[in-house]
Amino acid sequence: MILFEDRAATVLYKVLTKIKNKKFLLPLNVCPIVPDTLIKAGKEFEFCDIELDTLCMDSSLIFDKIKEDESIDGLLFVKTFGVEVNTQPLYQKVKSMKNDLFIIDDMCPSIQRFDYDIENSYADMALFSSGYSKYVDIGFGGYGFVKEREFRDIFENQTDTDEFIAYKREIEENIKLMRVHKKSLNDIYKEIIDPKYYLGDKWNNWRFSLMVENKGEILEEIFKVDGLFASSHYPQVDYEYVKSAQKNSNTKKIHDKILNLFNDFRYDKEKAIQTANIVNKVIK
């Protein structure tokens, strides 16, 4: 069963307002739109640091927090940078600990999929987006897979609506084009920049990411050239929501070093070459 709205946050909000689950675990490197949406929906949340192998939520911390706090009955797990990692074993373990815990598989940074088998997933919901800076970005659109037996009396299934079918066709056509485009720009970055700085291929679906010691200096040099730009990673988000932010977190460690080079339709080969050459001059 698919829910389709103007943006993924709208889908998330509508589902949150219809479930009894009250307190969610969120990744410490999550986009602020997510906790803001939970607040709007009247939900509570607690932040969980990430592991460095995947840059996603640390599974051992998830298990510990669920054991220590009986009020936690929700989990929103984000695939950081669209990393392709099998989270079903994690979700299965979480369900074995607390069967009524509501699991949201947030795949908004990932390549859009329309074959997510939610009925046989340990997740209760899977979320995708085609909004700003997503794999395919058409400026709007978000959809969620939810289990029909749980929501058929609450929401209309939009899988076969004319609007969603047209949207799906547009996204699928653009995925093919974007896959070729991203590969061409990623290949330029790989050819020019020393590979010792690469974050890793598994994170390159969304951006071409580097781990550097002088991120601020590199960004400053890139932005000096008209038409060139790059980005950082989300900072540790709990500073905006709690009195005592987590200290010495992995989230902060990677935020201080990760530099994201663009590989979407906002960038072409000429810009990628210019950017890579600038990076090479000042990278440490």
C-alpha positions in Angstrom: 0.0 0.0 0.0 1.4 3.4 -1.0 0.7 6.8 0.3 1.7 9.7 -2.0 2.0 13.4 -1.1 3.8 16.6 -2.0 6.8 15.7 0.2 7.9 12.7 2.3 7.5 14.8 5.5 3.8 15.0 4.8 3.5 11.3 4.5 5.5 10.8 7.7 3.3 13.3 9.6 0.1 11.7 8.4 1.2 8.3 9.5 2.6 9.5 12.8 -0.8 11.1 13.7 -2.6 7.8 13.2 -0.4 5.5 15.3 -0.3 5.1 19.1 3.5 4.9 19.3 4.9 7.9 21.2 8.7 7.9 21.5 11.1 7.3 18.6 14.8 6.7 18.3 16.3 9.0 15.7 19.8 9.1 14.2 22.0 11.9 15.6 22.9 12.9 12.0 19.3 13.2 10.8 17.9 16.1 8.8 16.1 18.5 11.2 12.9 18.2 9.2 12.4 14.8 10.8 12.4 15.8 14.5 10.4 18.9 13.6 7.8 16.6 12.0 7.7 14.4 15.1 7.2 17.5 17.3 4.3 18.7 15.0 2.8 15.2 15.3 3.0 15.3 19.1 5.7 12.6 19.4 8.8 12.4 21.6 12.2 11.3 20.5 15.7 10.5 21.6 18.8 10.7 19.5 21.2 7.7 18.8 24.8 8.1 17.6 26.0 6.5 14.4 28.6 3.8 13.7 31.5 4.6 11.4 31.2 1.5 9.2 27.9 2.6 7.7 27.4 6.1 9.0 23.9 4.9 10.1 22.6 4.4 13.6 24.7 2.2 15.8 22.7 -1.1 16.2 24.2 -1.8 19.6 23.1 1.6 20.9 19.7 1.0 19.5 19.4 -2.3 21.4 20.7 -0.8 24.6 18.3 2.2 24.5 15.3 -0.1 23.9 16.4 -2.2 26.9 17.0 0.7 29.2 13.9 2.8 28.3 10.5 0.9 28.1 8.8 4.0 26.8 10.7 3.8 23.5 8.3 2.3 21.0 9.5 3.7 17.6 12.6 3.7 15.4 13.3 5.8 12.4 16.4 4.5 10.7 18.0 6.6 7.9 20.1 5.2 5.1 22.8 7.9 5.3 23.9 9.2 1.9 21.6 6.5 0.4 24.0 3.7 1.5 22.8 0.3 0.4 22.8 -1.8 3.6 20.5 -4.7 4.6 18.7 -3.6 7.7 16.2 -6.4 7.9 18.2 -8.4 10.4 18.4 -5.3 12.6 14.7 -4.7 12.3 14.0 -8.4 13.1 16.1 -8.2 16.3 14.2 -5.0 17.3 10.9 -6.6 16.8 12.0 -9.6 18.8 12.7 -7.3 21.7 9.5 -5.3 21.3 7.0 -6.5 18.8 4.8 -3.4 18.8 7.7 -1.0 18.2 6.9 0.9 15.0 9.9 0.9 12.5 10.3 3.5 9.8 12.8 2.6 7.1 13.8 6.1 5.9 15.2 5.8 2.4 14.8 9.4 1.4 18.5 9.8 0.5 18.5 6.5 -1.5 17.7 5.7 -5.1 13.9 5.7 -5.4 12.3 2.2 -5.4 8.8 1.1 -6.2 9.2 -2.6 -5.5 9.7 -2.3 -1.7 8.0 -5.4 -0.2 6.6 -3.8 2.9 4.2 -6.7 3.6 7.1 -9.1 4.1 9.4 -6.5 5.8 10.1 -6.2 9.5 9.7 -2.4 8.9 6.2 -1.0 9.3 6.8 1.8 6.9 9.4 2.7 4.2 9.8 6.3 3.1 11.1 7.7 -0.2 11.5 11.3 -1.6 12.1 13.1 -4.9 12.4 16.5 -3.3 15.4 18.8 -3.1 18.8 17.1 -3.6 17.4 13.5 -3.6 18.8 11.0 -6.1 16.1 12.0 -8.6 15.1 15.6 -7.7 12.0 16.9 -9.5 11.3 19.5 -6.8 8.4 17.7 -5.1 7.0 14.3 -4.2 7.3 11.8 -1.4 5.8 8.4 -0.9 5.6 5.8 1.7 5.0 2.0 1.8 2.8 0.9 4.7 1.2 -2.4 5.5 -2.3 -2.6 4.1 -3.8 -4.6 7.0 -2.8 -1.8 9.4 -3.8 1.2 7.3 -6.4 0.2 4.7 -9.2 1.6 6.9 -7.4 4.9 7.5 -5.8 5.9 4.2 -6.5 5.4 0.5 -4.1 3.2 -1.4 -2.6 5.4 -4.1 -0.6 2.7 -5.9 -2.9 2.6 -8.9 -4.0 6.2 -9.1 -3.3 8.1 -12.4 -1.3 10.7 -10.5 1.0 8.2 -8.8 1.5 6.1 -12.0 2.6 9.2 -13.9 4.9 10.2 -11.1 6.4 6.8 -10.9 7.0 6.8 -14.7 8.8 10.2 -14.5 11.0 9.0 -11.6 11.9 5.7 -13.2 12.9 7.5 -16.4 15.0 10.0 -14.6 16.8 7.3 -12.5 18.3 5.9 -15.7 19.6 9.3 -16.7 20.8 10.2 -13.3 22.7 6.9 -12.9 24.7 7.7 -16.1 25.2 11.3 -15.1 26.4 10.5 -11.6 28.9 7.9 -12.8 30.4 10.4 -15.3 31.0 13.0 -12.6 32.2 10.4 -10.0 34.7 9.1 -12.5 36.1 12.7 -12.9 36.5 13.1 -9.2 38.2 9.6 -9.0 40.6 10.5 -11.8 41.7 13.8 -10.3 41.5 13.5 -6.5 43.8 11.2 -4.5 41.8 8.1 -3.6 43.1 8.1 0.0 40.5 10.9 0.7 37.5 9.0 -0.7 34.8 8.2 1.8 33.9 5.1 -0.2 31.9 4.0 -3.2 28.9 2.7 -1.2 28.1 6.3 -0.2 28.5 7.9 -3.7 24.8 7.5 -4.8 23.9 10.8 -3.3 27.2 12.8 -3.5 30.8 12.1 -4.0 32.1 12.3 -0.5 35.6 12.9 0.9 37.1 12.7 4.3 39.5 15.7 4.8 41.2 17.6 7.6 40.6 21.1 6.2 37.0 21.1 5.0 36.4 24.8 5.7 39.4 25.9 3.7 38.4 23.7 0.7 34.8 25.0 0.8 36.0 28.6 0.9 38.2 28.1 -2.2 35.4 26.3 -4.1 32.8 29.1 -3.3 35.2 31.8 -4.6 34.5 30.6 -8.2 31.2 31.6 -9.6 28.9 28.7 -10.2 30.9 26.2 -8.1 29.7 24.8 -4.8 30.0 21.8 -2.4 28.4 20.9 0.9 29.0 19.6 4.4 27.2 16.8 6.2 24.4 17.4 8.7 25.9 18.6 12.0 25.0 16.8 15.3 21.3 17.7 15.4 20.6 17.3 19.2 22.0 20.8 19.9 18.8 22.2 18.6 16.5 20.0 20.7 18.0 19.0 24.1 19.8 20.8 26.9 22.7 18.4 27.1 24.0 17.4 23.7 26.0 14.2 23.3 29.8 14.6 23.6 32.5 13.0 21.6 30.0 11.5 19.1 30.9 9.8 15.9 28.4 12.2 14.2 30.5 15.2 15.2 33.7 13.4 14.1 32.5 12.8 10.6 30.7 16.2 10.3 34.1 17.9 10.9 35.7 16.0 8.1 33.1 15.0 5.4 33.0 17.1 2.2 30.3 16.4 -0.3 31.0 17.1 -4.0 28.0 17.5 -6.2 27.2 14.8 -8.9 23.5 15.7 -9.7 22.0 17.7 -12.4 23.2 21.0 -10.8 26.7 20.0 -11.9 28.2 19.2 -15.3 31.6 17.8 -16.3 33.3 21.2 -16.6 32.2 22.1 -13.1 33.3 18.8 -11.7 36.8 19.2 -13.2 37.2 22.7 -11.9 36.0 21.6 -8.4 38.3 18.6 -8.4 41.3 20.7 -9.3 40.6 23.2 -6.5 40.3 20.3 -4.0 43.6 18.9 -5.2 45.4 22.2 -4.6 44.3 22.6 -0.9 43.3 19.2 0.4 44.9 17.9 3.6 
